[in-house]
Amino acid sequence: MFELIYKDSYQVERTLKYEDHESLMLALSGCVTLPDTLYVISLNFKGQKVYQGLVGDLYRFLSNADFLHQN
């Protein structure tokens, strides 16, 4: 499970949850889901923080992530 915590345009902290990698990638590939300039406070995978930065860089990070294949 993925938990994405970010600040929206009004600087309000929001949390989105995704069941798996595919659903997260699908959400990020849509052009209207989250603006690229929003700041990701943390992306947690199995309870561990794996990413912090801009939404615009998150898709590329997840495309190259090798932690997904670890048990």
N, C-alpha and C positions, 0 to 999 in steps of 0.2 A: 504494500500500500504506500502511496505517495501522499504527502501533506505539503501543500504549497502555501506559504505565508508571505503576504506581500502588502505593500501600502498602496492604496488606490489614489486617484487624482486629488482626493480631499485629505490625504494623509491619514486615512482611517485604515487600521490593520484588518486585513481580510484573510480568511483561510479557505482553501479549496482542497478537497480530497479526491483522489483518483485510485481506483482499484488496482490498476496495473499500468505498465509502461505504455502499452498501446493507447489506452484511453487518455493518458497525459499527452502523448505526442499528437494525438488527434485534436485535442483541445488547443494545443499550441500552434498547430498548423493552420487553424482558422484565422482569418485576418481581423475578425471582430471580437475575439475573446479577450485578450489583454494587450494594451498598448506596449510596444517595445521599450518605452522609456520608464515604465514602472519598475520600482526597486523590489527585488525578491529578498525578503528578510532571511528566509531559509526555505530550502526544499529538503524535506526529510524522507528518507527511504528506510523502511524497517526501523524507525525510531532514531536513525542517525542523520545528522546534518550532512548533506552531500554537495550543496550549492548555495551560494549567496552572490547576488549581483543583479544585473539588469535582465528583465524578461526577454529582451532582444537577443541575449547571448545564451539563454537557457536551452533553446531547441538544439543548437549546435553542440552544447555540452552533453545533452542527453543522447544525441546521435552517436557520440564518440565514447560514451560512458562504458567502462568495462566492469564497474562494480555490480551491474545488473546480473552478471553471469556467475557471481559468487554465491555459494550456499551458506 
